[in-house]
Amino acid sequence: MRILVHLAIGFLAVGSQVAIAPLLSVYGCKPNLVLVSLLAITLRWPNPWLFLYGAGTGLALDALSHGSLGVYGISFLVIAIASRMAAALIYENNLLSGALVVGGLSVAEGALSAALFELLDPATPWWRWLLLRVLPTAIYNALFAPLFLLALARLERVLKWTREGWGI
């Protein structure tokens, strides 16, 4: 059951990234809804299967966005691991701490993606991309994080799940 819920959320996140995120663009900056969903799920339901979720949604985003297959797949896998460690360190999982962790890990994911793009193409303006794309997107992602966390809490109540108690 857990895997089906993750797959459904993953398909919704990728579909929302393709269809809805361009409509939410502000001055060329659009949220990365797939990354926000990955981080929100990992903070709310930390389990080992989320590494596969991160790699799979990253590969789907690679295929639908820039064509360099593997950049988002690798960076989302690494960020899922970092998010799982951050979820273990958070004392109280509330909306503010979730938004701060999503913002910080969005910066880390953007820096990792920019570094991977620079490895593929050394002419990539790494610092310019980090300052003009990654940081505004991270702030935008942090603003969307409470919505995802509230939606996951609502899903738990509707399906009568506890955070730790629902099985595979």
C-alpha positions as protocol buffer text, in pm:
chain_id: "A"
residue {
  index: 1
  type: MET
  ca { x: 0 y: 0 z: 0 }
}
residue {
  index: 2
  type: ARG
  ca { x: 282 y: 240 z: 87 }
}
residue {
  index: 3
  type: ILE
  ca { x: 447 y: 192 z: -251 }
}
residue {
  index: 4
  type: LEU
  ca { x: 119 y: 263 z: -431 }
}
residue {
  index: 5
  type: VAL
  ca { x: 74 y: 588 z: -237 }
}
residue {
  index: 6
  type: HIS
  ca { x: 432 y: 693 z: -321 }
}
residue {
  index: 7
  type: LEU
  ca { x: 378 y: 611 z: -689 }
}
residue {
  index: 8
  type: ALA
  ca { x: 55 y: 809 z: -699 }
}
residue {
  index: 9
  type: ILE
  ca { x: 219 y: 1110 z: -531 }
}
residue {
  index: 10
  type: GLY
  ca { x: 517 y: 1079 z: -768 }
}
residue {
  index: 11
  type: PHE
  ca { x: 295 y: 1078 z: -1077 }
}
residue {
  index: 12
  type: LEU
  ca { x: 99 y: 1374 z: -944 }
}
residue {
  index: 13
  type: ALA
  ca { x: 420 y: 1564 z: -866 }
}
residue {
  index: 14
  type: VAL
  ca { x: 574 y: 1503 z: -1209 }
}
residue {
  index: 15
  type: GLY
  ca { x: 245 y: 1589 z: -1381 }
}
residue {
  index: 16
  type: SER
  ca { x: 213 y: 1906 z: -1171 }
}
residue {
  index: 17
  type: GLN
  ca { x: 570 y: 2004 z: -1254 }
}
residue {
  index: 18
  type: VAL
  ca { x: 500 y: 1975 z: -1624 }
}
residue {
  index: 19
  type: ALA
  ca { x: 149 y: 2124 z: -1630 }
}
residue {
  index: 20
  type: ILE
  ca { x: 113 y: 2357 z: -1330 }
}
residue {
  index: 21
  type: ALA
  ca { x: 462 y: 2482 z: -1235 }
}
residue {
  index: 22
  type: PRO
  ca { x: 506 y: 2689 z: -1556 }
}
residue {
  index: 23
  type: LEU
  ca { x: 184 y: 2871 z: -1469 }
}
residue {
  index: 24
  type: LEU
  ca { x: 325 y: 2957 z: -1124 }
}
residue {
  index: 25
  type: SER
  ca { x: 639 y: 3113 z: -1270 }
}
residue {
  index: 26
  type: VAL
  ca { x: 736 y: 3450 z: -1121 }
}
residue {
  index: 27
  type: TYR
  ca { x: 1006 y: 3641 z: -1314 }
}
residue {
  index: 28
  type: GLY
  ca { x: 1122 y: 3317 z: -1476 }
}
residue {
  index: 29
  type: CYS
  ca { x: 1148 y: 3133 z: -1143 }
}
residue {
  index: 30
  type: LYS
  ca { x: 919 y: 2836 z: -1100 }
}
residue {
  index: 31
  type: PRO
  ca { x: 897 y: 2594 z: -808 }
}
residue {
  index: 32
  type: ASN
  ca { x: 1034 y: 2243 z: -837 }
}
residue {
  index: 33
  type: LEU
  ca { x: 723 y: 2059 z: -720 }
}
residue {
  index: 34
  type: VAL
  ca { x: 887 y: 1719 z: -763 }
}
residue {
  index: 35
  type: LEU
  ca { x: 1169 y: 1815 z: -527 }
}
residue {
  index: 36
  type: VAL
  ca { x: 926 y: 1966 z: -277 }
}
residue {
  index: 37
  type: SER
  ca { x: 715 y: 1648 z: -283 }
}
residue {
  index: 38
  type: LEU
  ca { x: 1026 y: 1434 z: -231 }
}
residue {
  index: 39
  type: LEU
  ca { x: 1144 y: 1643 z: 63 }
}
residue {
  index: 40
  type: ALA
  ca { x: 799 y: 1668 z: 221 }
}
residue {
  index: 41
  type: ILE
  ca { x: 742 y: 1294 z: 197 }
}
residue {
  index: 42
  type: THR
  ca { x: 1086 y: 1218 z: 336 }
}
residue {
  index: 43
  type: LEU
  ca { x: 1034 y: 1457 z: 628 }
}
residue {
  index: 44
  type: ARG
  ca { x: 686 y: 1325 z: 700 }
}
residue {
  index: 45
  type: TRP
  ca { x: 731 y: 952 z: 628 }
}
residue {
  index: 46
  type: PRO
  ca { x: 1104 y: 869 z: 652 }
}
residue {
  index: 47
  type: ASN
  ca { x: 1159 y: 520 z: 510 }
}
residue {
  index: 48
  type: PRO
  ca { x: 1426 y: 354 z: 293 }
}
residue {
  index: 49
  type: TRP
  ca { x: 1206 y: 326 z: -18 }
}
residue {
  index: 50
  type: LEU
  ca { x: 1215 y: 700 z: -65 }
}
residue {
  index: 51
  type: PHE
  ca { x: 1564 y: 676 z: -214 }
}
residue {
  index: 52
  type: LEU
  ca { x: 1410 y: 489 z: -508 }
}
residue {
  index: 53
  type: TYR
  ca { x: 1128 y: 743 z: -519 }
}
residue {
  index: 54
  type: GLY
  ca { x: 1385 y: 1023 z: -540 }
}
residue {
  index: 55
  type: ALA
  ca { x: 1588 y: 855 z: -813 }
}
residue {
  index: 56
  type: GLY
  ca { x: 1277 y: 759 z: -1011 }
}
residue {
  index: 57
  type: THR
  ca { x: 1111 y: 1100 z: -999 }
}
residue {
  index: 58
  type: GLY
  ca { x: 1447 y: 1260 z: -1076 }
}
residue {
  index: 59
  type: LEU
  ca { x: 1486 y: 1046 z: -1387 }
}
residue {
  index: 60
  type: ALA
  ca { x: 1129 y: 1130 z: -1491 }
}
residue {
  index: 61
  type: LEU
  ca { x: 1204 y: 1499 z: -1447 }
}
residue {
  index: 62
  type: ASP
  ca { x: 1528 y: 1454 z: -1646 }
}
residue {
  index: 63
  type: ALA
  ca { x: 1339 y: 1296 z: -1932 }
}
residue {
  index: 64
  type: LEU
  ca { x: 1077 y: 1571 z: -1940 }
}
residue {
  index: 65
  type: SER
  ca { x: 1293 y: 1879 z: -1886 }
}
residue {
  index: 66
  type: HIS
  ca { x: 1647 y: 1920 z: -2016 }
}
residue {
  index: 67
  type: GLY
  ca { x: 1741 y: 1591 z: -2177 }
}
residue {
  index: 68
  type: SER
  ca { x: 2060 y: 1523 z: -1976 }
}
residue {
  index: 69
  type: LEU
  ca { x: 1944 y: 1195 z: -1830 }
}
residue {
  index: 70
  type: GLY
  ca { x: 2071 y: 1133 z: -1480 }
}
residue {
  index: 71
  type: VAL
  ca { x: 2138 y: 1482 z: -1343 }
}
residue {
  index: 72
  type: TYR
  ca { x: 1817 y: 1512 z: -1141 }
}
residue {
  index: 73
  type: GLY
  ca { x: 1814 y: 1138 z: -1076 }
}
residue {
  index: 74
  type: ILE
  ca { x: 2153 y: 1154 z: -904 }
}
residue {
  index: 75
  type: SER
  ca { x: 2087 y: 1481 z: -724 }
}
residue {
  index: 76
  type: PHE
  ca { x: 1743 y: 1370 z: -599 }
}
residue {
  index: 77
  type: LEU
  ca { x: 1890 y: 1043 z: -473 }
}
residue {
  index: 78
  type: VAL
  ca { x: 2159 y: 1229 z: -277 }
}
residue {
  index: 79
  type: ILE
  ca { x: 1907 y: 1484 z: -145 }
}
residue {
  index: 80
  type: ALA
  ca { x: 1671 y: 1204 z: -37 }
}
residue {
  index: 81
  type: ILE
  ca { x: 1955 y: 1060 z: 172 }
}
residue {
  index: 82
  type: ALA
  ca { x: 2031 y: 1404 z: 319 }
}
residue {
  index: 83
  type: SER
  ca { x: 1663 y: 1465 z: 385 }
}
residue {
  index: 84
  type: ARG
  ca { x: 1628 y: 1134 z: 566 }
}
residue {
  index: 85
  type: MET
  ca { x: 1919 y: 1230 z: 791 }
}
residue {
  index: 86
  type: ALA
  ca { x: 1765 y: 1576 z: 848 }
}
residue {
  index: 87
  type: ALA
  ca { x: 1430 y: 1416 z: 936 }
}
residue {
  index: 88
  type: ALA
  ca { x: 1603 y: 1213 z: 1206 }
}
residue {
  index: 89
  type: LEU
  ca { x: 1760 y: 1530 z: 1350 }
}
residue {
  index: 90
  type: ILE
  ca { x: 1444 y: 1743 z: 1363 }
}
residue {
  index: 91
  type: TYR
  ca { x: 1307 y: 1746 z: 1715 }
}
residue {
  index: 92
  type: GLU
  ca { x: 960 y: 1870 z: 1630 }
}
residue {
  index: 93
  type: ASN
  ca { x: 830 y: 1816 z: 1279 }
}
residue {
  index: 94
  type: ASN
  ca { x: 626 y: 2132 z: 1226 }
}
residue {
  index: 95
  type: LEU
  ca { x: 559 y: 2352 z: 924 }
}
residue {
  index: 96
  type: LEU
  ca { x: 834 y: 2604 z: 999 }
}
residue {
  index: 97
  type: SER
  ca { x: 1107 y: 2346 z: 1045 }
}
residue {
  index: 98
  type: GLY
  ca { x: 983 y: 2164 z: 734 }
}
residue {
  index: 99
  type: ALA
  ca { x: 995 y: 2483 z: 527 }
}
residue {
  index: 100
  type: LEU
  ca { x: 1346 y: 2565 z: 652 }
}
residue {
  index: 101
  type: VAL
  ca { x: 1474 y: 2215 z: 575 }
}
residue {
  index: 102
  type: VAL
  ca { x: 1312 y: 2220 z: 230 }
}
residue {
  index: 103
  type: GLY
  ca { x: 1470 y: 2558 z: 156 }
}
residue {
  index: 104
  type: GLY
  ca { x: 1815 y: 2447 z: 268 }
}
residue {
  index: 105
  type: LEU
  ca { x: 1803 y: 2115 z: 88 }
}
residue {
  index: 106
  type: SER
  ca { x: 1672 y: 2288 z: -226 }
}
residue {
  index: 107
  type: VAL
  ca { x: 1986 y: 2502 z: -227 }
}
residue {
  index: 108
  type: ALA
  ca { x: 2198 y: 2188 z: -182 }
}
residue {
  index: 109
  type: GLU
  ca { x: 2014 y: 2009 z: -465 }
}
residue {
  index: 110
  type: GLY
  ca { x: 2050 y: 2308 z: -694 }
}
residue {
  index: 111
  type: ALA
  ca { x: 2422 y: 2333 z: -623 }
}
residue {
  index: 112
  type: LEU
  ca { x: 2465 y: 1960 z: -686 }
}
residue {
  index: 113
  type: SER
  ca { x: 2268 y: 1979 z: -1012 }
}
residue {
  index: 114
  type: ALA
  ca { x: 2469 y: 2280 z: -1126 }
}
residue {
  index: 115
  type: ALA
  ca { x: 2792 y: 2095 z: -1046 }
}
residue {
  index: 116
  type: LEU
  ca { x: 2674 y: 1793 z: -1245 }
}
residue {
  index: 117
  type: PHE
  ca { x: 2578 y: 2016 z: -1538 }
}
residue {
  index: 118
  type: GLU
  ca { x: 2921 y: 2178 z: -1521 }
}
residue {
  index: 119
  type: LEU
  ca { x: 3083 y: 1834 z: -1539 }
}
residue {
  index: 120
  type: LEU
  ca { x: 2881 y: 1764 z: -1854 }
}
residue {
  index: 121
  type: ASP
  ca { x: 2944 y: 2107 z: -2005 }
}
residue {
  index: 122
  type: PRO
  ca { x: 3235 y: 2312 z: -1863 }
}
residue {
  index: 123
  type: ALA
  ca { x: 3096 y: 2629 z: -2022 }
}
residue {
  index: 124
  type: THR
  ca { x: 2803 y: 2629 z: -1777 }
}
residue {
  index: 125
  type: PRO
  ca { x: 2803 y: 2953 z: -1571 }
}
residue {
  index: 126
  type: TRP
  ca { x: 2794 y: 2777 z: -1232 }
}
residue {
  index: 127
  type: TRP
  ca { x: 2798 y: 3075 z: -993 }
}
residue {
  index: 128
  type: ARG
  ca { x: 2558 y: 3280 z: -1202 }
}
residue {
  index: 129
  type: TRP
  ca { x: 2318 y: 2988 z: -1220 }
}
residue {
  index: 130
  type: LEU
  ca { x: 2345 y: 2933 z: -844 }
}
residue {
  index: 131
  type: LEU
  ca { x: 2269 y: 3296 z: -759 }
}
residue {
  index: 132
  type: LEU
  ca { x: 2004 y: 3369 z: -1021 }
}
residue {
  index: 133
  type: ARG
  ca { x: 1821 y: 3035 z: -1043 }
}
residue {
  index: 134
  type: VAL
  ca { x: 1892 y: 2811 z: -746 }
}
residue {
  index: 135
  type: LEU
  ca { x: 1847 y: 3057 z: -459 }
}
residue {
  index: 136
  type: PRO
  ca { x: 1515 y: 3207 z: -579 }
}
residue {
  index: 137
  type: THR
  ca { x: 1384 y: 2857 z: -657 }
}
residue {
  index: 138
  type: ALA
  ca { x: 1484 y: 2739 z: -309 }
}
residue {
  index: 139
  type: ILE
  ca { x: 1288 y: 3024 z: -151 }
}
residue {
  index: 140
  type: TYR
  ca { x: 992 y: 2944 z: -374 }
}
residue {
  index: 141
  type: ASN
  ca { x: 1016 y: 2574 z: -278 }
}
residue {
  index: 142
  type: ALA
  ca { x: 1025 y: 2666 z: 92 }
}
residue {
  index: 143
  type: LEU
  ca { x: 701 y: 2861 z: 45 }
}
residue {
  index: 144
  type: PHE
  ca { x: 534 y: 2556 z: -113 }
}
residue {
  index: 145
  type: ALA
  ca { x: 659 y: 2310 z: 152 }
}
residue {
  index: 146
  type: PRO
  ca { x: 387 y: 2382 z: 414 }
}
residue {
  index: 147
  type: LEU
  ca { x: 118 y: 2308 z: 153 }
}
residue {
  index: 148
  type: PHE
  ca { x: 268 y: 1967 z: 81 }
}
residue {
  index: 149
  type: LEU
  ca { x: 320 y: 1891 z: 451 }
}
residue {
  index: 150
  type: LEU
  ca { x: -41 y: 1984 z: 529 }
}
residue {
  index: 151
  type: ALA
  ca { x: -164 y: 1769 z: 239 }
}
residue {
  index: 152
  type: LEU
  ca { x: 36 y: 1470 z: 367 }
}
residue {
  index: 153
  type: ALA
  ca { x: -101 y: 1520 z: 720 }
}
residue {
  index: 154
  type: ARG
  ca { x: -453 y: 1533 z: 576 }
}
residue {
  index: 155
  type: LEU
  ca { x: -386 y: 1214 z: 377 }
}
residue {
  index: 156
  type: GLU
  ca { x: -274 y: 1043 z: 697 }
}
residue {
  index: 157
  type: ARG
  ca { x: -597 y: 1142 z: 871 }
}
residue {
  index: 158
  type: VAL
  ca { x: -817 y: 1035 z: 579 }
}
residue {
  index: 159
  type: LEU
  ca { x: -647 y: 695 z: 549 }
}
residue {
  index: 160
  type: LYS
  ca { x: -618 y: 662 z: 930 }
}
residue {
  index: 161
  type: TRP
  ca { x: -242 y: 609 z: 920 }
}
residue {
  index: 162
  type: THR
  ca { x: 12 y: 693 z: 1183 }
}
residue {
  index: 163
  type: ARG
  ca { x: 350 y: 825 z: 1071 }
}
residue {
  index: 164
  type: GLU
  ca { x: 541 y: 515 z: 1170 }
}
residue {
  index: 165
  type: GLY
  ca { x: 268 y: 253 z: 1191 }
}
residue {
  index: 166
  type: TRP
  ca { x: 150 y: 184 z: 839 }
}
residue {
  index: 167
  type: GLY
  ca { x: 309 y: -110 z: 668 }
}
residue {
  index: 168
  type: ILE
  ca { x: 455 y: -183 z: 329 }
}
